[in-house]
Amino acid sequence: EIVQATGTSHRTVNWVLQLSRLTGSVVKKPCTASGRPHTLTAHDVQYLLSCIRHSPDIYLSELQYHLEKTRGVYVSTCTIQHTLW
């Protein structure tokens, strides 16, 4: 009956019914972020961007220095480069 009414396969209907029985819902849980958390906050990134706006020719090592002195955050120049890329 469900298959005909929805136009889906038996397999899909069985999967949805099983999911409903196991979890009480037919909605899959969203994927949670995996991997390492970001080192820099949104405020840190905004600070870096403001430094670049103020001095467009600033070096990564200078950004690194200013970030540590002003915001108390030490990250590698590679992290800064990857964040801004």
C-alpha positions, 0 to 999 in steps of 0.5 A: 500500500505505502509503496503504491501511494508514495511511488517508492521501492519496498526497500525504501519503505522498509528502511524508513519503517526500520528507522522509525522503530529504532529512533522514533523519527524518520529523519536521519541525524545530520552529520556532525563536524569531524576533525580538529576544531578551528584554531582561530575564532571568527574574531581572530580572522576578522582581526587578520583581515583588518590588518590586511586592509590596513597594510595590504603588503603585510607578510604572514610572519607579521600577521602572526606577530600581531595576532599573538601580541594583540589577541594572545593567539599563536598559530603557524604562518601556514595556519594563517595562510590556510585560513585566509586562502 
